[in-house]
Each structure stands twice: as C-alpha cells, then as structure tokens.
Amino acid sequence: MASLNRIAMNKSSRQWLGALDLENMDAAEISGKWGANLQVKSYKQYRFPKHDICEGPFLNARGKPRQFDLILANQVWEHLDRPYTALCNVHDMLRDGGYFWIAVPFVVPMHGAPVDCSRWSARGLKNLLIEGGFAETEIQADQWGNRAAALRNMEPDWPPEYQPETDDLTNDPDFPICSWALARKS
C-alpha cells in the first residue's frame, strides 16, 4: 500500500518524467529506489548515508564527477546537513540538458534517518534550485496536502497508508504535506 503523503506527488512526477526521453538517459538515484522501475538506459543507486552527496559529487574511476542525464532524490534532502552543497554537487554531475527531480516532505513528523534537518515548500524548493545553478525558467515545482492528511500524519503508525475509501486527496495549497520539483540544467 502506498503512503497517503505520496499519492499526488507520485502521479504528478511520473507524468513529468514520462514526458522525457527516459530510454536514452543515464539515471542515478540518491537513496531510495523510487526510480528503479523507470525505463531508463542505465540506473545507478547511491544509498545515503553511505554515499553522502554533501561530501562531493560521486566520482568515476578517473576521479572526475560521474555524469548523468537524470538524477533523482526522493525524500532524502531533509536528512542532509548541507542541502545547498549537495545541490551544487548534483548540478556538477548533470550533463548539459540533464534533469534533477527532487521530492521532500513539508508538514510531517520529524524522522531521523539518521537526522532530520530541513523542510521546503514548492516555492522554497524552486528558490533552492535557483541558488544551486538552475535557471528559474527551467524549473517546475508543485506541492500537495490538506488538513485531513496532516492529521493522519499524527497517527502512531507513520507514515499513514492511503485508504482510498476514506482519505481526501483534495489539495489545499496553503497546507502542503510534500513538495517536489523537476529542474533542467541549461
């Protein structure tokens, strides 16, 4: 069963990524396995905290930053001690024209894995991406949430599983639970 917090994000993000030429893209994922089923040319997973993107770009055998057409980061940026530095490292690993997809929680309980440091709205994500070198015109960002879903986040078993018969997926733009963005390197 899927997390209530990710239903809208997953649907929107799959539409955004589905518009890309995935079959011809080399992809990397920073933690998680959200992108493992994308139909990409190649897929490399880097697990956090073993591979900490804050420490520098992931390197190839010659000591140069590995290059990718698509880098994914699902629910990991909130755990990073230096998210801006990490974003700059991602930017260095993207080929020109490459994409960075990021998804983060907003109104959810703190969850250390190993630490919990930051939260962003869609506007905050867009601003972070601009500061990290992405052109404002090359960024799309969105957010989703509502008060009923936020209350479900207070339940003892977290994150809440989506219950289609009772969970309201109506978006309240003033009460985001999660945010996501797709940015293209010029």
N, C-alpha and C positions, 0 to 999 in steps of 0.2 A: 504494500500500500504506500502511496506517495504522501509526503508531508504536505499538510494544508498550506504551509508557508511558501511552497514552491510551485503550486499548480499553475498560476498565471505566469510566473517567471519562465517556467519550462516551455509553456505553449508559445509565448512571445519569442523567446530566444531561439527555439527551433525554427520558427518562421524566419527570423533574421538570418540565422546561419544557413537555412535551406536556400536562401537567395544567392549564396556564394558558390563558387566553383570548387566545392569541397573535394571532389575526386582528384583534383590536381594540387592539393595543398598538403604540405608537411605540417602536422599539428603537434603541439606539446600541451600538456595539462599540468598545472601546478597544483598538486594534491588532488584528491578525489578521483573519480572515474566517470564524471558526467559525460565527457566527450568520447568515451571508449567505443560507443556504437555509431559515431558519426562515420559516414562513408568518405574517409579522407585517404590520400595517397599513403601517408605514414603517420603513426601516432606514437608519441613518447610520453611516458608519465614520470613526473618528478614528485615524490612524496615529501610533504612538509611534516615534521621539521627536519628530517634527514637532509633534504635539499632545501636550503633556506635561500630564497630569491633575494633576500635583503643583503646577503653576503656578496653578491655579484651575479653576472649572467652565468648561465650554465655553459660550460666550455666544451669545445670539440677536442679531438686528440692533439691538435696543434696549439692548444691554449687560446684559441680565438672563441668569441661568443658563438654558440650554435645558432643557426638561422632557421626560422620557421615562417610559414605563411599565416598561421593561426595559433594563438596561444590562448588557453582557457584557464580561468581561475574561478572556481565555484565555491563560495563560502569559505575562503581561506584568508582574504585580505584583512579581515577583522582580527586575525590572530597574529599579524605581523607587527614587530616592534617598529619597523621603519617602512611604512607603506609607500611613501614617496620615493625613497631609494629603490625599493623593489620595482615600482612602476618604471623608473628610469632604466633599470636592468632589463625589464621586459621590452621596452622600446628598443634597446640595443640588440635584442635577439630577434626582432621582427625584420623581415625583408621589407624593402620599399613596397608599399601597397598591401602589406600584411595587416592582419586584424588581431585585436585583443578583445576578448569577451570576458567580462568580469561580473560576478553576482555576489551580493553581500546582504546580510541581514540588517534591519534597522530597529524595529521595535520587537525584540525578542530577549529572553533572559540571557544574562552573561553565561558563557560556556567556554571554559578554558580547555584548549586542546593544542598546545599546552597553556596558552594565555589568551585573554580576550582584551583587545586594546581599542578598537575603533568602530564607528558606525558612520554610514553615509546615506543620504537621500539620493534620489536620481540627480538632482542639481549638484549635490556635493561630489558625486562620482564624476560628473561631467567636468566640474572645476578641477578635480584631482587629475583627470586625464589631460586637460589643457595644460596644467602645470608640468605634467610629465612629457610634454612634447607633441601631443596630438592636436591637430587643428580643430577648432570648435565646429567647423562645418563638416568634419569627418567623424562626428560622434553622435550616436543616438542613445538615449538613456530613458529608462522608464522605472516605475515603481508600482507596487500593489500592496493593498492591505485594507483592513477595516477593523472597527472596534470589536466585533464579534470574534474575528480570528485572533485578535490580540488577546482577548480573554481566554481563548483556547490555549494560548501560549503560557498561561499561568497554571495549567493543569500539571499534576505531578509527573505524568509520563510525557516527556518533551523530547522531540518536537511532536506536535499533535498530528495524528494520521487524518488524512482527508476523509470525511464522511459525506458522500455526495447527497444523501437524503436530508442532511441537516445543516451542513456548512454553507454559509452565504459567501459567494465569490464576488459579490458586488464590490467594485473598487471605490474606496474613499480616499481621494488624492491627498487629503490632509491627515491621513493616518497610515502611513506606509509601514509595512512589515518587512518588505525586502525591496532591494533596488538592483538594477542590472544595466549594463551598458555594452555597446559594441563600438570600438574606435578603430579607425583605419589610419595606418602610418602613411603619410604623404610621400 
